[in-house]
Amino acid sequence: MKMLACLTIRSFISRAASNDQDNKFRTRPKLKTLPFLIVLLCGLCAFAAADDSNTSSAALTANPIYQKDCAKCHGKTAEGRHFGGPSLISGKTVAASADDLRGIITNGKGRMPKFGGKLEARDIDALVEQIKAATAK
């Protein structure tokens, strides 16, 4: 996608340069297309940035265990819920070690219930790995 944007802008610039040589007094159309190019470039950059951030938490939120047991409090996108569980992709979660997260999921903490008896150890480990992967940016 980024390569396509670069090629498009490069071809536009080369056409604009050749048009300058052909018709030196015709500068008005370029002024109209410049804002269009700026908006297009900003849109492509925003699209690329949104795509990168969504893919990191996609594995976590697609996990059926997350959907069944975690999404109620932490939200469908793991960004947390007001008066619910905190964000799982926040800076505080980034600072937590894998062992801390494993202990919190297994034994509970504060308002979070214990999941040690409800989930198998491999499921808890998978959740921890997916949380760490979602926060690694």
C-alpha positions in Angstrom: 0.0 0.0 0.0 2.8 2.4 0.9 4.7 1.5 -2.3 1.5 2.2 -4.4 1.3 5.7 -2.7 5.0 6.4 -3.5 4.6 5.3 -7.1 1.4 7.4 -7.6 3.0 10.5 -6.1 6.2 10.0 -8.1 4.3 9.6 -11.4 2.2 12.7 -10.6 5.4 14.8 -10.0 7.0 13.6 -13.2 3.9 14.4 -15.2 3.7 17.8 -13.5 7.4 18.5 -14.5 6.8 17.5 -18.1 3.7 19.7 -18.2 5.8 22.6 -17.0 8.1 22.2 -19.9 5.1 22.0 -22.4 3.1 24.9 -21.0 5.0 27.3 -18.7 2.0 29.6 -18.1 -0.4 26.9 -17.0 0.1 26.6 -13.2 -3.5 26.9 -12.0 -4.5 23.2 -12.2 -1.5 22.1 -10.1 -2.7 24.3 -7.3 -6.0 22.5 -7.3 -4.4 19.1 -7.2 -1.9 19.8 -4.4 -4.5 19.8 -1.6 -6.0 16.6 -3.0 -2.6 15.0 -2.9 -2.0 16.1 0.6 -5.3 14.7 1.8 -4.7 11.5 -0.1 -1.3 11.0 1.5 -2.6 11.8 5.0 -5.4 9.2 4.4 -3.0 6.5 3.3 -0.8 7.2 6.3 -3.8 7.0 8.7 -5.0 3.8 7.1 -1.5 2.2 7.4 -1.3 3.2 11.1 -4.7 1.9 11.9 -4.0 -1.4 10.2 -0.8 -1.9 12.2 -2.5 -1.2 15.6 -5.5 -3.4 15.0 -3.6 -6.5 13.9 -1.6 -6.6 17.2 -4.8 -7.1 19.3 -6.7 -9.1 16.8 -5.4 -12.5 18.0 -6.3 -11.7 21.5 -9.9 -10.5 20.8 -10.5 -13.4 18.3 -9.6 -16.0 21.0 -12.9 -17.8 22.0 -11.8 -17.9 25.6 -11.3 -14.1 25.6 -14.7 -13.6 24.0 -16.4 -15.9 26.6 -14.6 -14.9 29.8 -12.8 -11.6 29.3 -14.7 -9.4 26.9 -17.5 -8.8 29.4 -15.3 -6.7 31.6 -12.3 -5.7 29.3 -14.4 -5.0 26.2 -14.6 -6.5 22.8 -11.4 -4.7 21.7 -9.5 -5.2 25.0 -9.4 -1.4 25.5 -11.2 -1.7 28.8 -14.7 -0.6 29.9 -15.9 2.2 32.0 -16.6 0.7 35.5 -15.4 -2.6 34.2 -12.0 -4.2 33.7 -8.9 -2.1 32.7 -7.4 -2.0 29.2 -5.3 -5.0 28.3 -3.4 -2.9 25.8 -2.4 0.0 28.1 1.0 1.1 29.4 0.2 -0.5 32.8 -0.3 -3.9 31.1 2.9 -3.4 29.1 4.8 -2.9 32.4 3.5 -6.2 33.9 5.5 -9.3 33.4 4.1 -12.5 32.0 4.3 -14.1 35.4 2.3 -11.2 37.0 -0.4 -11.5 34.3 -0.5 -15.3 34.7 -0.9 -14.8 38.5 -3.7 -12.2 38.1 -5.6 -14.4 35.7 -5.2 -17.5 37.8 -5.8 -16.1 41.3 -7.7 -12.9 40.5 -7.0 -9.4 41.9 -9.3 -6.7 43.2 -12.6 -7.1 41.4 -11.2 -9.6 38.9 -12.4 -13.2 39.7 -10.1 -16.2 39.8 -9.9 -18.2 36.6 -7.5 -20.9 37.8 -10.3 -23.4 38.4 -12.2 -22.5 35.3 -9.4 -22.4 32.7 -6.6 -24.9 31.9 -3.0 -23.7 32.4 -2.4 -23.9 28.6 -5.4 -21.6 28.0 -4.1 -19.1 30.6 -0.6 -19.2 29.0 -2.2 -18.6 25.6 -4.0 -15.5 26.9 -0.9 -14.2 28.6 1.1 -14.6 25.3 -1.6 -12.9 23.3 -1.8 -10.0 25.8 2.0 -9.5 25.7 1.9 -9.7 21.9 -0.9 -7.1 21.7 1.0 -4.7 24.0 4.4 -5.2 22.2 4.4 -2.2 19.8 
